[in-house]
Amino acid sequence: MRKHRLALGAKRVLLFLLTFWALVMVVPDLNRVVAPLGSFGLSADNDGYITNVVRPFREPEASPAYRAGVRSGDRLDLTRMRCIPWGTPSCATAQAILGGQRFVSVGRRAELDLAAAGEARARRVELVADPRPVSIVVRATLLLDQLAAIAVVLAAGWLVLIRRGPMTWGFFLYVLWFNPGRSDAFYALLQHSPLALLTQNLAGVLAEGAGYAGFMLFALRVPRDEISPAWRPLERALPAIAVLLAMLLGASYANLLGYRTEFVTRIGVLSGLVVVAAVFAILLMRRKELPPNDYQRLRWVIYGCLIGLPAIILADSAEYTSLLANLLGSEGLQEEVWGLVRLVNGVLCLLVFEAVRRPRVVTISIPLRRVTILGILLSVPALMLHEGIGYIRQGVDEHLALPAWTWFLITAAFVFVITRLHEIGVHFVDRHFNRTVARAGGEIAVDILTARQPSEVEAILVRRSHASLDLASAALFRNEEGTFRRSLAEGWGEGHAETLDPADPILAPMSRRKPFSLDAGDGRRRHFPSGPAQPIFAVPIADRFRFHALALYGEHANGTDLTHDERAMLAKIADEAVAVLARLEMDALRRRLFELEREIEKARSTSTPG
């Protein structure tokens, strides 16, 4: 027992340290929203070839590299800039420049050793980093990326705490490295110490390999943290796979010793595609192993992987290799576009988080529809307004010198507006394009209003709702002098509860006479149906004066949870049923009163002497 507690404590300490490390990498970049980093104005691949000497600056003359005579196609002399010994200025420069477009501290100096090419002689060039220009769209995208990264790291750590096991640890290891956040500010700080930067790079390689293997482990066990015997050999091989991937990724840093490693780096980054393919294959093959509700949770993970994994691999390929720059042209795509691509990876984390946290989920089309709306709202300003907003800011700064924190507030307001537009767009789409539920509810309400007997109302509440929403179960318990007795049901059988005790704690919310959810564990203890037929939603058929019945509904037959619209529909038809039952009861009393009056009148007429 004591060993178990020590092991548990050690795991919590490890979780805290890894979470802290992940946050330390991404949190400093929030400062870039206020105070942008600097740039030498050049990009170099891992072979040392200069691929661009303008970006991120808008004009060539604004780039320190271009002003110093560096041009695209020049090549760094990796032999002269190698990190032997580690603490030389050349080593610091190599780590700050090689492997894509890097950002550095403003005013940082660099010494470039350019190799001889054609008639050009070998030469040394000194550069001083200038502040890089940024638009409000860049700031907004960066702010969204960093906030999303912080959220997913904390969410993954929280999953480990509430669902300890290999499944959640595997997902946490993935999120530790593959999250939407950027770490440019963190690396810019480390560039002042070549040894510290090299240590971080090697730790990152290990984390990246562990992240790939961890996600494969997650795919083998999601959603219940269970693995079938057929997959255990692959699970046992995951540590070796992690080490192999780490060695492949770490080989890219051989350019610090004078070797060209662009090809190796491309293989290392694109090896993620192999992992993606393996994860998809695992998830697709495991579908048949799971019951309906777990299958629906697995669908969330599958669609999350389909969206998120390729996005993060594309972003890494663009940022750390010249592969996509070669395919798309020397200019490539704007930084904010890749920021949005990285943000898409947050969709994977969100869907996985919900699939693991919830025992049942709604149909995957709902979150995908909302993600599509958000993507449109984000892509329009990123693709159309990034240049215009930059010029607007330049015009404002010429006439009115605004402090940096002002642009931070403008960026935060910009993000808030996008969020509000997203909420309005989701509401509009759900209201005007998801009409199936509303139409079914309207038809059921009309049938209830035309019912002539309480039994017809009960049948509509149970059978029509069961059929229209394709539910696994539906039942109605009629109030008979304080005891709720099952009068009609679909998906219930022998051995299931025939009566409900109003004093049962599971029915405590019933006193508010509002719909409420039912806990899965409580249902099993009270002889409710199990599996998809287990009731998850209770709807009182009651007004402030009379409690007629209690309707219980299960999830969909395919294992998905009831949506917000469906729950609202069931509550609405319950209100209609209450009004109709009250009317039918009043009509029955009136008829009975009329019959009694006739009987009394008849009795009087027969008893009166002629």
N, C-alpha and C positions, 0 to 999 in steps of 0.2 A: 504493500500500500504506500509506504514511504517512497519507494523507488518510482511508483506511478506518479505521485505528487511532484517529485523532483523533475521527472521527465516532462510533465505538464507545465511546470514552471519554466523549464528551459525553453520549451516551444513557444511559450508566451513572450519570453524575453527575445527570442529570435524573431518572432513576428513583429514585435515593437521595433527592433533594430532595423529590420528590412523595410518596414513601413516608413520609418524616419528617414532612411537613406533614399527611398523613392521620392518622398516629399522634398527632401533637400535638393534633389536634382531638378524638380519642376517649379517649386515655389519661387526661387529667385527670378524666374523669367517674368513674373508679374510686374517686376520693376521696369521691364522693358516697355510696358504700356505707357509709363511716364517718361522714362529716360532710355531711349534706344541705345543699343550698343554701336560700336564702330565697325568699320570694314576696310580692308585693303583694296577692295574693288576687284578682286580676282577669284577665280575658281580653278582648282587644280585637281586632276584625278589622281589615283593612287600610283600611277606610273610617273607622276611628276609633270605631265603635260598641262599647260595652261589652257583651259577651255573657254574662259571668258574673262575680260578685263574691264567690264563696265558695271555689270550688276553687282550690288543692288542700287547703284546710282543711276540716275536717269540720263545723264549726259556723260560722254567719254571724258570730257575735261574735268568732271567732278571726281573721277576715280583716281586715287593715289597711284595705283598700278599703271594706269594708262599715262598719267603725267610723267611717270618715271621711265617710260619707254618700253614697258612690258606689253607684249602683244599675244593674242591667241595663237597657239601653235608653238610658242616658246616652251622649253622644257627645263625643269629644275634639275640641277646636278645632284642627284640623290646621294652619290658617293661622298661629295664634299659636305652635304648637309646631314649626314647620318648621325645618330645619337650615340656616338662614342667619343668622349664620355657623355653621360646623360645630361649634365648641367650646362652644356654650351648654349649660347644664343641661337646657333643654327638648329640645334635639336628642338628648342622651344618654338622656333619659327616653323619647322617641318610639321610638328604636331598641331600647330595652329592653322596650317594651310592645307595640307594634304587631305584628300578624301572629300572633295566637294566645296561648296561655298560655306565658309566659316565666318562667324562673327567674333570680334575681339573687343577688348576694352578700348574706349576712345583714347587716342594718343599713344597706343602701343606701337613700339618700333619692331621692325622685322628686317632681317638681312636675307636676301634671296641670292643663291648661287645659281645662275643660269648657265646651262651647258652650251657649248659652241654648236651652231647649226648653220650649215652653208657658209656664207661669207661672214656671218656674225660671229664674233669672238665670244669666248666664255667671259662672263662679267658678274660682278656683284652689284646688287641693287638694294638700296635702303628705302624702306617705306614707313610711313606714319599713318596709322588708321584714323580716318575721318568719321564723324557721326553719320550713320546711314540714314537716308530719308525714309520716312514712313507715312502712310496715309491712315486715315481713321479706320478704313476697312482692315488694314494690316493690324492695327491695334485691337479692333473688335475681334478679329479672328484669333489673334494671340490670346486675348482675354478668355474667349470661349474655350480654346484648347487647354489653357492652364486650369481653368475652373473644372472642366470635364476631367482632366487628369487627376486633380486632387480628389474629386468625387469618386472616381472609379477605384483609385488606390484605397481610399478609406472604406468603400463598399466591399471590396475584395477582402480586406483585412477583417471587416465585421463578419463576413460570411465564415471566415476561418474560426472566429470566436463562437458563433452560434451553431455551426455545423462542422465541428472538427473532424478531419479525415483527409485521406489522400486526394479526394475530389476537389475540395475547396483549397487545399494547399497547392494543387496543380494549377488551378485558375489564378491564385494569388501570385505564383511565380511568373505566370504569363503577364499579368497586369503590371508586375514590378518593373518590367522593361518595356513591354508593348502597350503603352497607353497614349492618349492623344497629346500629351504634353511635350513641350520643347525644353531642352536643357542647355541652351546656348549661353545663358548668363552664368550658370554653374561652371560650364567648361571654360568660359572666359576668365573666371576667377582662378581656376586651376592652371591656366596657361602661364601664370607667373612662376609656377614651380614645375618644371618639366617632369620631375620624378613623381610628383603627386598626380599630374595629368596622366602619365603612363600607368600608374597604379589604378586610377579610375578606369582607364580604357581596358585594362586586363580584367578588372572586376566586372565591367560591362559585358565583356565577351562571355564570361562565365554566366552572368545573369541571362544573357540572350540565349545561350545554349540550354540553360535550365528552364527558361520560359517556353521554348519550343517543346521540350520534353514534358514539361508540366502541363501544357495544353493537351498534349496527346494523352497524358494520364487522366486529365479531366474528361476528355472525350470517351475514354474507356469506362468511366464510372458514373457519368451524369445520367439521370438526375437524382438517384437514391444512394450514390456512393457505393454501389454494388458492382461486382465484376463477375462475369461468367467464366468457368474454367477454361474455355477456349481462348480467352484473351490473356490469360496469365503469363504465358511465355513472352508476349510482347511487353507486358508491364514490367517483367523482370529485366528486359533488355533496355528499358528507358534510360537508366543511368549511363550505359555505354553510348547510347545515342546522344545524350546531352554532352558527354565528353568529346565525341567525334565532331559534333556541330561547333562546340567551343573552339576546338583546335582549328577547324576550317575557318571560322570567323577570325580567330586570332592571327592566322597567317597573313592577313592583310596588313598587319603592323610591321611586317618584315621590311616595308619600304623605309622605316626608320633606321634600318641597317644598310640601306643602299640598294635594295632590290625593288624591282617593279612588281607591283601586286594588284594592279587594276583587274586583271582577269580573275585572280583568286578572290578578290573582294566581290566581284559580280557573282561568282559561283556561290560564295558564302551567303550573300544577301538573297539570291534567288533560290538557295536551298530551302528558304522558307516556303517556296511554292510546293516543294516536295512534302513538307510538313502539312501544308494546307490540304494537299491531295490526300494525304494519309488520314488526316482528321475527318475530312468529308467521307472517305471510304468507311472509316470506323463508325461514324454516326449513322450513315445510311444502312450499314449491315446490322446495326444494333436495333433498328426500328422494330423488327419483328419480335424482339425479345421482350418488349415492354407492353404493359396494359394500356388501355386508351388514354387515361389522363397523363400517364408518364410519357406516352408517345407524343402528346401535344406539347408537353414541356420540352421534349427533345427537339420538336420542330422549331421552337423558339431558338434553341442553340444552333440548329442547322442554318436557319436564315440569318442569325447573327454572324455566323462564320462566313456565310456567303457574301455578306456585306462588308464585315469588318476586317477579316484577314487579308484579302487582296488589297484593301485600301492601305493598310499599314505597310505592306510589302512594297507597294508602288511608291509610297512616300519615302521609305528608306532607300529604295533604288535611286530615286531622284536626288536625294540629299547626300548620299555617300558614294555614289558612283556616277560616271558620265554616260551610263547606258541610255537612259531616257532622254538626256540632252542630245545624244546622237540621233535618236529616233525622231525627236520633236524639233530638231534644229538647235543651233547654238544658243539661242535665247531661252529655249525651254518654256516652262510655264511660270507664271508669277508666284511669288512666295505665298501669298494669301490663298491661292488655289490649293497648294499642297497643304496649307494649314487646314483648309476645309476637308481635304482628303483624310488627314490625320483625325479630324473630328469625327469622321464617319466611323472610325474604329471604336468610338465611344458607344455606337449603336450595339456592337457586339457585347460590350461590357454590360450595357443596360439590359439587353435581352437575357443574357446569361444570369445576371443578378436576379431578375424576376423569376426565371425558370427554376433556380435553385431555392430561392426564398419561399416561393408560394407552392402549396400542395397541388394547386390547379391554376391554370391560366386561361385567358380568353383566346379566341382565335387569333392567329398570328397576323392576319390581315389588318387588324386594328392598329397595332403599333407601327406596322410598316407604312400604313397610310399616313400616320402622323409624322413619321420620319421623312416621308416624301415631301410633305408640306414644309417641314423645317428646312429640308435641303434646298427646295426652290427659293424660300425666303432668304437663305444665306447666299446661294449662288448668284442671284441676280445682282446684289450690290458688289459682290466680289469680282464678277466677270465684267460688269458694265461701268461701275463707278469708281474703281480704284484709282485711275488716272485723274478723273475729274475732281474727286475729293482731295487728292494731293495738291492740285493746283489751287483749289479753294483755300486750303490751309496756307499755302504760300502767299496768296493774296491777302489773307487776314493778317498774317505775321508782318507783312510789309507796312500795314497801316496801324496795326494794334498788336503790340508785343504781349502775347498771352503766356502765363506761366505754364509749366509742363503739367501741373495737376489739373489745369482747366481742360486740357485735351483728354486727360484720364476720365474726368466727369462726362465729357462729350461721348467718349467711347462707351462708358457704362450706360449712358442714356441710349445710345445706339443699340446696344445689346438688349436693353429693356424693351425698346420698341419692337425689335425682332421677336422677342419672346411673346409680347402681347399680340403681335400679328399672327404668330404661330397658334396661340390659343384661339383667337378669333377664326382663323382658317380651319382649325380642327372642328370647332363648333359648327361652322358653316357646312363643312363636308358631311359631318355626322347627321346634321339636320336635313340637308337637302339631297344627299346622294345615298344615304343608307336608309332607304325608305321601307325595306322589307319588314322590319320589326314594327315600325309605326303603322304600316298597312295592316299587318296581322292584328295588332292591338285594336285598331279601329273596327275591323270586322268582328272581332270577339265582343267588343263593347256593344255593337249594334245587336248582336244575337242575344246578349244578356238583357238589354233593354226591352227586347220583344219576348222574353221568356214569360210563360204563364204559370209555371210551377217552380217552387224552390228546388226540386230535384233537377229541373232543366238548368238552373243557374249553377248548381254544383257540378253537373256533367260538363258544362262549358268551361268552368274554372279548371277542371281536371283534364278532361279528354281533349278539348280544343287547344288548351295551352300546351299539353304534352305533344300533340301532333304538330302544331304550328311552329313551335320552337325546337322540335326534334329533341325533346328531353328524354333522359334515361328513366325518369320517374316523376310522378306527381300524385299527391294524395290530399284528401280533404278530411279533416276531423271536425265533426259537428259538435257544437256545445249542447250537451243534454244535461241540464240541471247541474252545471258546474263540472261535469266530466266530459272530456273531449273524446269522442268515439269515432273511429274511422268509418266513414260512410261510403267512400268511393276512392279508388286508387288505380294507378297504372305503374307497373314496375315493382309493385309490392306483392309479396306472396305469403304463404303459410309460414308461421313462426315469426313474422314481423309484428311490430307493435300494433295492437288493436285499439288501445286507449292511451291518452296522454294525461299526466297529472299536472294541472295548472301550477301546483306548488313546486314542480321540478325546477332546479336552478337553470337548466338549459332553456326553459321558457320564461325566465324572469323578464327579458326585454318585452315580452308580450304585453305587459302591463302598460307600456307606452302606446300600444295600439298602432305601432309603426312597423314596417317590414324590417327584418333583422337576419343576419347570417348565423348559421349553425356551425359549431365546431366539430371537426371530423371525429375526434376522440370521444366527445360526448355522445355522438350518434351511435357509435359502436356499442357503447355501454347500455343503450336504451332500445336495443333490438331493432334499429333501423336497418334498411337494406345497406349492403356494402358495395364498394366499387363505385362506378359512375352513378348508380341508382341511389346512393346515399344522399339524403336531403342536405342541401347546403343553404337554402334560402326559405325563410318562413314569412308568410304574409297573413296577418290577422284580417279576417273579414269582420270588421267591427267599426262602430261609430262611438261617440262619447256615451251613448245610453245603452247599447246592446252589443254583446259579443256573440256573433252568430257562429263562426267557425274559424279554423286555422288551416291554411293551405301550406303544404310543404312541397318544395320543388327540388329535384336533383339537377346535376349538371347536364350538358348535352350528351347525346348518345356517343358522340365521337371523342368524349373526354375533355372538351373545353369548358371553361367556366362560363357562367352567365355574364353577359356584358352589362354595362351601366344602363344602356337603353332597354335591354330586356328586363332588368329588374324594375326599372321605372314603369315599363308596360304592365308587368304583373301587378304592381302596386296600383296602377290606374284602373285596371279592370276590376281589382278588388273593391275600389271605391264605388265603381258602377254597380257591382254585385251587392254591396251593402244597401245602396239606395233602392235597388230593385227588390231585395229580400224584405226590406222594411215596407215597401209598397205592397208587395204580395201578402205580407202578414197583415197589414192594415185592411187590404181587400178581403182577406179571409175572415177577419174579425167583423167587418161590416156585413158580409154575407151571413155569418153566424148570428149576428145581432138581428138582421132582417128575418132570418128563419125563426129565431126565438120570438120576435114580435108577432110573426104570423101564427106560431103555435099558441101564444098567449091569447091572441085575438080569436083564434079558432076555439080554444078552450072556453073562453068567455061566451061565445055565441052558442055553444052546445049546452052550457050550464044554465043559460037564461031561459025561464019558462016561456013557452009560446003563447 
